[in-house]
């Protein structure tokens, strides 16, 4: 027999072969986490020699790769005299490493390959994460790992990045959430690290010759960051062996300093400081009451979840629940129950309620009723059938687990790896292993009047002698007092008699069968019922027994005026409030619904396990046809709407600038002051008449999509027609368009009560065609990294700095956004124009290879695969709304992006950012005034060409 000679193996191939064999041997001993039957991914849990633990996730069909590294170090590790240092370190790790010294290299690499990146610092954790096109995962991991093994901490960047952290701090000075958090820190146990300022600013991160910040930063990094405190999750289409070959050599280079996680044995509240009451003054019109109970840490109980059991009863919204009784009384708008900060030693259970104006006058009665309900749960709520329901629903959700976004999955898993057993990391959030009445009772034993902080947030003025927080200047009053739960009060006694625990849930699905046969390529239009257009698509590609139903009711009453929009919002709220007690058990059982207003009317969306969908949909239709509108509910809903509109005028500068652009340029949109004026004038009789007339003349469209047959869709439509549309007349309500900007530049200033300057340059395309949209999408992609580096990193003009594709209703545009604590609008604009002038040469000399890379980044994000049925449903629904019923808009836009030439891109760049052919510059200032004439001019503009 003739032998065919074999070429000798190269050293590299031999090394690679041995490496794969070695990894394969290790893999046999690697832990395999328990996964859902619906999960086709492969997993491998490994430990590196330096103590770092990694979870590798192989999804052969993935079109996005992702990674997240979690360090068990956070603001709780900050030195007392260097508050914010952990957060500052998070910032600096992005800014250059030994192998990649350019401070913007990592960020630009991720952006240029269709990805995103970020990080956050919590009390005990700091999490770093990114996603990217899968073919670039290995070089991205190379750059990512370097941040933890060989950061540079360049002296110049250390000093400069202080300004970015300060800008982040400054941007939140008027944020009520951050302000309240500062109060919670101020009143906590001063011996506990939670009491410290966690963000940092120029003062706490001072840099001087006497105390150089860089030295403190490096010392902190060496004393706290260690491989044995790190957990890593990596997701990609590569095999597990390939992923391991990427991870081991790179992340093994991180030093193992054999550190331990910092313990926090001190209680969150100082001994003998409870019971107490806390009053916090807000900026926005907020009315919130919280009952905050210190409890032991619940981390070790993740398999049995006693806190979930108790909180699900306290936060129930069905008939007889605490929320239902208080809401019918007119005192409370919403309620939630759950855990607060968990330090591993201590935690809190927090019962939070949003109060009405009347409820603010009945706080004692509300507190009394809350304790009545806690007592009811304590006496009658511990029952095996409730546990079995919870476990059954958790098992169903785990069995038919939704396919997650790779980035969010990696983030969640890298954090859970710190707290749960390796085999449980995929199932930990679904586990309800045992009925543990003793654990429920032990937890309920902490929910007593002598172990509570009652916190109230409102914008009511506090006395001049009130305390204020150091960094956020937030007024508050704290006083120890016995919580005297009133008894014998006739009103509270009557309300207490109405309290009841939830019955067995009738919405737990029984039919979990998935239809056989192939899915439809796109929705098909079915026969029309008089004035109801019906679209249907059977889709079982995700192998889940679920469906989504959308119904849009477009009415000329909505589009006519700000008054029409206000009444539509109030109608949607009235229907939702009426439905909530009945439908809440359905939401627990995997069904969901929304009744929400939009520019042309309102939409009903129902989704979840198909088994009980028709029951829920029919109830919504019947309620919408005949809503119960009481004077009390109208008064509360209108007040809430007016509060929301007034509060929007307190939003961050860049948020208000963005809202102005939309309200001024979108036909049929109205500003917050216009809607506020309309809300102040409407009456309950107006709303009742509006509700009665709303469907008299209507343009109705329905989509049924998912595990649903054609017969299911037609039956749903028949029921809708019979219950809601039988007597309605068909009309056409045209879709809104975006107004064309005047030629050249238009400048508008907005009065915003915030110390920062907001800046938004909105440059609009000339038409809504795919070619123009493609040019603006690609332009934003190409300049975004350089814009961020120049304006934020180099010039340090603000923390919130970005370029965004500001597309509205298919009208292309680019938005350049800056929020600065120090710079004026003119200074920012000069910097933006200087950037445009200098970047043009870079764009002009960009190679075709580099431009193709940017094209592909945009296309990969645009064409990202659908991971859930709801992703597909939403995309189909948008196409139906814009009457693009070939359902191929993504593909057409992707094709157009692929064809954009450098000459076309340069022309678009010049028109949008240098010549300012059609540009709107919106800036903010505390003492600005807005030109009514300019707003009127914008409102009178014709729409952008198709």
N, C-alpha and C positions, 0 to 999 in steps of 0.2 A: 504494500500500500504506500502510495506516495504521500509524504508528510508535507503539509504547508508550513513554511517557516513562520514563526511568530516574532514580531518586533519586540525588542526588549522594552520593559516599562521604564519610563522616566522616573527620577527620584521623586518628583512632585506627585506623580500618579500613585507611586507606592505609598508615599506619606498619606495621601488622601484616602487610599484604600484602608490602610491601618486605622486612620482616624474614624472612618465610618464603621469599621468592625468594632472598634473600641466603644463608640457611642451606642452601637446596637447592643453590645453586651451590657453596658450600663443601663440601657433602656429596659432590659428585661427585669431589672430590679427597681425601676422607677415606679413611683406611686401612680395609680390610675384613679383620678377622681370619679365619683359616681356622676353619670350624666343622664340627661333626659332621653327617653326613647325617640324623641323628635330631633335629637341633636346628632347630625352626621359628622361633626368635627372629630378629630383625633386629638388626644391630650397626653401630655407627659409632664409630670411634676419632678423636677430635679433639684439637687443641692450641689452647688459648686464647692470647690475645695476651700474657698475663702468664706464660706458660710452663707453666701447669697443664695436665696431660693428662687427658682424660676418655674413658671408654668408656660409650656409651649403649646400652642393651639394651631393645628393644621386644618385649614379649610381649602381643599383643592379648587373650589369654585370662587374663592374670594377675589374681588377686584380691588380691594383695599387692604393694605397691611397696617398694623398698628402695634404700638408698644407703650407700656406704662411702667415706671419704676417708682415704688413707694418706699420712703425712708421713715422709720419710726422716730422722727424728730420733727418738732413743730414749734409753735410760739411758746409752748409750755417749757421749752428748753432755754428760752432767752435769758441771758444774765440780767439781773435787776437793774444794772446801770447801762444796759444796751438793749432796751426794748425795741423789738422789730428786727433783731439781727437774723433770726431764722428766715424771715420773709426777705430780707435783703440778700441773704445768701442764695435763696431761690432765684432772684434776679441775676446775680453775678455768674451763676453756673452756665448761663446761656452765652456768655460774652467772651469766648475764646478759650482754647485748650492748647496744650503743647503741640499736638499734631495738626490742629486747625486753629491757628492763632487769630485769624480774622474774626472780629467780634460778631459780624453778621453772617458768617458762613453757614452755620447750622440752620438758621432761620431761612436764609435764601435757598438753601438746598431743599428744604422741606417744601417751601412754597413753589419752587420751580418744578417740582415733581408731583403736583396735584395734591399736596398734603396740608395739614395744619398742625400747630403745636401750641402748648401752653403748660402752665403749672399752677398749683395753688398750695398755700401753706395753711394748715389747720392747727388745732391745739397740740395734737400728738403726732401728726403726720405731715409730710410734704410729698406731693405727688407730681411727677413730671410725665408728660405724655405727648405722643405725636401719632399721626397717620400719614400714609404715603402710598404712591403707586407701588404695587407688590414687587416689581422688578428692581426697585431701588431700596428695598428694605435693608439689605446687608450694608451698603454704604451709609444709610441713615443710622443704623445701629452702631456703626463704627464711630460716627460723630457723637451719638447719644451717650455711649459708654464712656467716651473721653471726658465728658463733663463731670463724671463722678470719680474718674481715676487720675486725671491730670489737668484740672482747671488752672488757668493762669492767674486770675485775680489781678489783672493789669492795674497798676496804681491809678493811672489816668481815668480808667473806666470805673474804678471803685468810687472815686470822688464824683464822677459825673452821674453815675446811676443813683446816687442819693437823691438827685433832683427828680428822677422818675418815680421813686418810691414816695417822695414828698407830694408829687402831683397826684399819685393814686390816693394818698391820704386826703389831699385837698378836695379832690373830686367828690368825696363822700361826706364832706362837712355838713351838707344839707340833706343827707339821706337819713330818713327816720329809722330805718332798720339798723344802720350802723350806729346812729346816735343812741338808740335804745340798748344796743349791745354794749356800748361804752358805759351805760348806767349799770347794767348787770355786772360788769366787771368792777365798777366802783363800789358796789355794795356787797360784793362777794368777800369771802374770807381773805383778809390781807396776807395771810400766811400761805395762801394757795397761788400757784403761778397763773391761774386763770385771771387773777385780778390785774395782771399787767397789760400794758398797751401792746397790741400785737402787730400793728401795721408798720409803725416806724415813720419818722419824718426827719427833717434836717436837724432838729434839736437832739433827738435820741440817737441819731446816727452822725453826730458831729465828727468832723475830721480835722484834727489839729496836730501840730508838731508834738505837743505834750502827750496826745493820745491818738495815734494814727489809726484810722478805721480799718485799714487793710490788715494790720497786725491782729486786731481783734477778730476780724473776719476769718483769717487763716487759722487762728487759734480755735475759734468756734468750730470750723470745719474739721479740724484734726481731732477735737475732743468729743464730737458728736456724730459725725458721719463715718459709718463703718459698714463694710459689706455684710456683716452678720445681722445688721438691722435693716437690710434691704430685701424687698421682694419685687420680682419682675414678671410681667406677663407680656408675651410676644405672640402676635396673631398674624398668620400669613398663609398663602396657598402652598408654600413649600412643604416638603415632607418633614416629619418630626426630626429625622436625622439631620436634614439640612438646617433646620432651625437651631438645633442644638449645636451644630458646627459653627453657626453664626454667633451664638451666645457665649459658649464656654470660653473661648480665648479672649474675647473682648471684656466680658464682665468679671472674669477671674482676675483681671488686672487691678481691680478696685481693692484697696487695702482693707484687710480685716484687722481692725484695732481691738477686736474682742470687747466691744462695749455692750452695755446693757440698756434696755429701755428705761427711761427715767420714770420712777414711780411718783405718784401724787397721793400720798396717804391722807393728807389733810382733807377735812370735809369742805365742800364747796361753800357752805355758809358757816360763819364763825359759830362756835358753841354758844348756846343760849341766845342766839340772835332771832330765832323764830318762836312764835308766829310774828309776822310783821306785815305792814302795808307799804306799798310803794306807789308814788304818783310820778309820772314822767310827762313832761310837756313836749308835744310834737310840733312840727312845722305844718305838715299837712293835716287835714281834718280827719283824724283817725280816732276811733273809739274802740279800744280793745281792753278786755279784762282777762287776766291769766291767773290761774291757781297753779302755783309751782311747788311741787313736793319733792324734797330730797329723798332719794331712794338709793339702795346699793347698786353697784354696777350690774348690768344685765348681760355683759359680754359672754360669760360662761354658760348662760342659759339659751344660747342660740338654737339648740335642738328642740327645746320645749317651749320657748317664747312666752313666758308668763306675762310679760309687758304687752305683747301683742294681744293676748287674750283679754286682759283687763281694758286696755285702751280701745279695742274694737267695740266693747260694750259702752264705755263712756262716750265714745265718739259716734255712736250709732245715730242715724237720722230718720229712722222709721217712726211710725205712730207710737206715741207714748214716750219717745226718747226725750232726753233733756233738751236737745235742740228743738224738737218738734213742739214741746210744751211752751218753751220760752219764745219761740218764733211766733206761734199763734197768739201769744200774749202781746206781741209787738215790742219785745225787749231785746231780742238777739237776732242777728242776721245770719251768722255762720258759727260753726263750732268744730274744733278738732282736738284730738288727744294723741299724745305720743311722747317719745323720749326727747330730752334735751342733750346737753353735753354729757358724754360718758367718758370718764377718765380712766376706766379700768378698776378703780376703787369705788368711785361714787358717780351718781348720775341724778337726773331729775325726771319726773313724770310731769308733763305740763298739759293742763286743760285750758285751751285758749278760745275766747269768744269775741266776735265782733258785735258790738252793741249798737242799737239804734239810739237816736237822740233821747227817746223816752227811757230806754234802758239805762242810760247814764244816771237817771234819777232813781233807779231801783237796784243799785249795785248790791245792797245788803240782801235783798230778797233773792237776787240771782245766785249769790254765794250760798245762801241757805238752801236753795233748791238743788244746787250742785252737790252739796253734802247729803241732802236727802237721796239723791240718785246714787251717790257712792254707797250709801248705806243699803239701798235696794240691791245693788250689785253684790255687795258683801253678803247679804242675807239670802238672796234668791238667784243670783247670777251664776253661781258655780254649779254647772250641770254638764254631764258628759255629752249630751246631745249637741251642745254648743261647740265643744271641742271637736266632735266628730264632723260637724259641718265645716269647721275651719280646716280640718285635716283633709276632708274630701275635696274642698275647693283648691287647697294648696296642691294636692296630688294631681288634680285635673290641669291646673295651670303649669305644673312642672312637666306633665306628660305632653301637653301641647304648647310647649314653651315657644315664645316668639323668638325669631332670629334677631339677635341684637346687632346694633352698629358696632363694628370692630373696635373703634376707639373707646366707646363707653364700656364695652365689655372688658377691655384690657384695664381700664382705670378701676372698674369695680372689683375685678379679680385681684389686682395687685394690692388693693387695700384689704380685701377679705382674707387674703393669704396671711396677713399679720395676726388675724384674730380667730381663725377656725382651723380645724384639722385638715390636712391636705386632701384627704378623701372626700371631705364635705364642701370643698370650695365652690363647686358648681351648684350644689343643692342647698347650701346653708340658708338662703333667704326663703326657701320653700318648706323647710323642715318643721314638722309638728309631730314629734315622735311619740310623745306620751301625754296622757291626761294626768296633770299634776296639781290637784286641788290645793295641796299644802303650799305650793309656790304661789298660786293665785292669792290665797289668803294672806300669805306673808307680805306680798306686795301691797295688797289692799290695806294691811295694817299700818302702812306708812301714810295713807291718805286721810289724815285727821286734821281737825282745826288747830291743833297745837304744833303742827309740823308743816306749816304752809306760809308761803309768801304770796300775798294777793297784790298783783301789779296791775295798774291801770294806766294806759297811754291815751292821752287826749290833747287837743290843742288849747284847752282851758288854761288861763294864766295861773301860775303858782305865785305864792307870796314872794315879796322881794328878798326875804331871808332864806329862800330855797337854795339848796346846794346846786352846784354845776359840775359837770365832769371836766377833767383837766384838758383833754385834747379836743373834745367835740362841743364843749360849752353848752351842754344839754341840761336844762333845769330839772331837778327832781327833788322829791321829799320822801324820806324813809323814816318810818316810826314803828317801834315795837309796840304791839298791842295785842291783847287777847282777841281772838276772832270770835266774837259773840254771835253765834248762829241763832237768829231769832226763832223763837217757837211761839206757837199760839196765834201768830198773825193769820187773820182770816184769809187774806189773798194767797199767801204762801201755802197755807193748809189746803186750799182748793186746788192750787196748782200741783201740790205734792200728790193729791189723790189721782191726778191725771197721769202720773208717771207710770210707765210700764216697760218691762224688758221685752226685747224682740222675740217674736214667735219663730217657729221653724221657717226657713227660707223656701218659698214656693218656686223660686227661679233657678234652683240648682239644676243644671242641664242633665237630661237623661239620654237623649238621642245625640250621641257623639260620633255618628257615622259620617264618613267623608264620601261624597258622591263619587261613583266610578266614572271613568271616561276622561277624555282629554279636556283641557281648559280651552276657552275661546281666546283667539288672538287679540280681540278687542271687543268693546261693547257693540251690541246690535240694537237698532231702534225697533221697538215693538209697536203694535197698533196703538194709536192714541185714543184715550178715553176723553172724548169731547175736548177739554182744554188741558189735558195732562200728557206731556211728552214723556215716554218711558224708554229708558235704556237698560239693557241687561247684559251681564257677562258672567258666565259660569267660570269659576277660577279656583281650582284646588291645588295649585302648584306648591303651596306651602303646607299641604296635608294637615290642615286644621279645620275643624267643623265650625267655621265662622263665616259671617257675611256682613256686609256693610250696606246700609240704605241711606241715600241722600234724597232730600226733597227740598227744592228751592221754590219759594213762593214770592214771585216778583210782583210788586204792586206799585201802581202810579201814585198811591197815597204816600209811600215812603220817599219817592224821589222828588216830590213836589217842593219841599221846603225843609229847613231845619226842624220845624215842628213835626213833620212826617217822620224824620229820622228818630226824634225823641220818642214819639209815640210807638214806633216800631220796637225800640229798645225796651220800653216799659211793657209792651205786650209780651215780648220774649221772656222778660223777667217774671211776669205774672204767671205765664204757663209753666215755667221752670219751678217756681215756688210751689205751685199747686201740685205738680207731679212729684216733687222730691220725696215726701214721706212714703208714698206708695212705691216709687221706683228705686229707692235706695237699696233695698234687698237685691234688686236686679243688678245694680252696679257691683255689689259685693260678689255676685255670682257670675261675673265675667261679661255682663252686658253694660253698655255705656250709651249715653245719649247726650245731645246738646240741642238747644233751641237758641240760635244766635242771630242777631241782626247783621245786615250788610247794606251796601249802598242802594241795592234795588229791592230790598224786602227782608225776609228772614229765611233761614235754612234750618231744617230738622235733620239731624244726623243720628242714626242708630246703628250700633255695631256690636259684635261679639258672637258668642256661641249661638248658632242659628236656631236652636231648639225653641227658645222662648221669644225670639225677635218679633214675630207677628203680634204677640200679646202686648209687648211694650209699645210697638208702633201704633197699634190701634188705640191704645189708651192716650198716647200723645195726640193723635188726630182728634179724638173726642174732646180732649181738653182744649185744644186749640180752637175747635169749633164753638165751644161754649165755656170760655174761661171765667173763673170766679174772680171778680175784681171788687174787693171791699175797699171802703174808704181808708181803713187802717193800712192795708197792704199797699195801696196806691201812695199814700203819704210817705211810707217808709221807702218804697222803691224810688220815688221821685227824689227824695232827700239823698239817697245813696247815689243816684245818678248825678245830681248836682255836686255832691261831695267829690265824686270821681273827676268831674270836669274841672272843678276848682283845683283839685290836687294836681291835675295834669299841668297846670300853670306853675307848679313848683318843681317840675321834673328837672333833670340835669340839662344844662344849656344845649348840648349836642342833641339830646332827645327832643327838645322843643324846636330846635332848628329843623330837624328832620320832619317833625309833625307839621310844621308850617309849610314846607315844600309840598307835602302830600295834600294838605287841606286847600292850598292855594291853586294847585295845578290840576287836581283830579276833579272832573266834572261830577257834580252831585255830592261832593264832600263839603263839609261845613266846619268852621273853626270851633274850638271849644267855647269861646265867648258867645258865638252865635247859637250854639246848641244850649248853652246855659241860659241864655235869655228866653229861648223857646220853652225850656223845662220849667222855668219860673212861672210861666203863664198858663200851662195846661192844667186841666181839672180832671177829677175822676170821671165826670160825665163825658169829657172829651175822649178819654181812653176807652170807656165802654162803647161809645159810638164808633170809635176807630176799630175796635176789636170786632164789632158786628159787621162793619163794612169792609174789613181788610180783604176777605176772599170773594167779595162780590164781583170784582173785576181783577183777574189775576193771570199771570203768566207762570205756569207751573211746569217744572221739570223734575223727573225722578231717575235715579240710578240705583239698580240693585246689582250687587257685585259680590262674588265669592261662592261659598258652598250653597248655592241656590239655583234651582231649576228655573226654566222659563215659566212654568206653571206657578212657582212660588212668586216670581216677579209680577205676573199678571194678577194673581190673587191679592198681593200687597197693593197694587195700583187700584184694583176694584174696591178694596176696603177704604183706601184714601179718598177715592171719588165719592163713595157712598157717605162717608162720615164727614167730609170736609168740603168737597168741591162740587157737589151735586147741583147746586143752584148758582154757581159762579159763571161769569161771562169771560171768555178768553180775550186778552189784550196782549199787545206787544210792549214790553218794557225794555228799551234799548240799553245795551251795555255802556258803561261810562267810558270816556276817553280822557287822555291827558292833554292839557292845553299847551299849545306851542309857545315857547318863550319869545319875547321880542328880540330882534336882532341885537347883537352885542351883549354887553354886560348889564344886568340889573342888580342893584344892591339894596338890601333890606336889613334893618336892625330891629331886634326884638327886645323888649324889656323882660329880663329874667332875673329874679331875686337870688342870684348865686354869685359868689365872689369870682368864680372862674369865667374866662371868656370862651364862648362857643363860636366855632367857625365851621361853616359848611359851604363848600363851593360845589354847586350842582351844575354840570354841563350836559346839555341834552342833545341827543341825536336828531337827525333831520327827518327820519321816518321810522315806521314800525316793521320794516321788512327784515327778513332773517339776515341779510348781508350786513345791514347797519347794526343790528343787535350783536352780531358776531364780532364786528370791529370793536365795539365798546366793551364787550366781555373780555376780549383778548387784551385790549389796552389796559384795563384795570389789573389784569393778571400780571402784565409785564412791568407796570410801574409800582405795584403795591409794596414789594420788598424794599426797593430803593427809596420810596417815599417815607416809609416807616423809619428806615435807617437814618435818612437825612434829617427829618423833622423831629423825631423822638430821640434817637440814640445820639446823633451828632450835635444837633442844636438844642436838645433838651427842652423843647417848647411845651411838652405836655405828656401825660400818661396815655390818654385816649387819642391815638393817632392811627388813622387807617384810610386806605382807599377802598371804595366799595362799588360794585356794579349796581347803581341806584335805578334799577329798571322798575317802572310802574306800568301795569297794564300793557305790557309788550313795548312800551316806549323806552328805548335804550338811553342810558345816561351813565356818567361816572360821578361819584361823590368823593370829595376830599374832605376829611373830617379831622378837626383838631379841637381839643379842649385843654386850655392852658390856665394854670393858677397865677401866672405872672405877666405873660405877654399880652399886648393889646391886639385888637383885630388887625390893625395896620401892620404891626410887626409880623404877625403870622402870615398875612397875605404877601408881604415882601419875601418872606422865606419860601412860601409856596411858589411864587413866580420865579424866584431864583432857582428853585429846584427844577421847574419846568424848562427854564432856559438851559440849565446844565445837563439835564437828562436827555435832551434831544440828541446831543452828539453821541451819547451812549446807545440810544435807540438806533441812530443812523448807522453805527458801526456794528450792530448786533449781527452775529453770523446766522446763516440760515439754519444751522444745526441748533443753535440756542433758541431761535424763534420757534422752530418745530417742537422743541421741548416744552416751551410755554403753551403752544397750541394744544399739545397733548395733555398738559396739566388741566386746562380748562375743559377739554372734551371728557377726560376721565371723571372729573367731578360732575359734569352735566349728565353723563351716562352711567353714573354709579348704579349698581344693580339694586333692584327692589328687594328688601329683606323681610317685609311684612305685607300682608294683604292691604293694610291701611295705606302703605306707600303707593301701591298701584291704584287703589280707590281714589285717593286724593289727586293723583295725576290724571286719571280719567275724568274726574269731576271738573278739574280746571279746564281740560280740553272741551268738555261739553259747554262750560260757561262761556268760553271764547269762541264757540261754534267751530272749533278745529276738529271736526268729526272724522278726519282721517287718522287721528290719534298718533301722529308722527312728528309733532312739533320738536321734540327733543332731537330726533334724528336729523331733521332739516337744519336745526340750529348747529348741531355738531358738524354736519357736512359744510355749512357755511364757515364755521370757525376754521376748519381745515384748509379752506381756500383763501383766507385773508393773506394778502401779500405784505411785504415790508413797506412798500410804497403806500398802500392803502392805510396801513397802521400809522405811518408818519403823517399822512394827511389828516387822519382822525385826531392824532395827538396835537397837531398844530391848531386845528379848528377848536378843539375842546379845551386845551390848557394854555395855549399861547395867544391865539387870536381871539378867544372867548366869543365865538360866533353866536352862541345861544347859551348864556351862562347866568345863573342866579347865585349871588353871594349872600348868604344869610349869616349874620353875626349877632351876638348877644351882649348885653350889658345891663347892669342893674338900673342905670338911669337913662336907658334908651327910650325912644318913641318910634312907633311904626307908622310909616306914611300910608294913610288910608288911600291916597290917590294911586300909589304904586300897586297896592293890593287890588284896587279896582281895575287897574290896567291889566294885571295878570288874569283876573277873573273874566275879562272881556276878550281874551285871546281865543282864536279858533283852535280846534284840535290839531295835533300833530298828524301829518299825512300818513296814510296807510302804507 
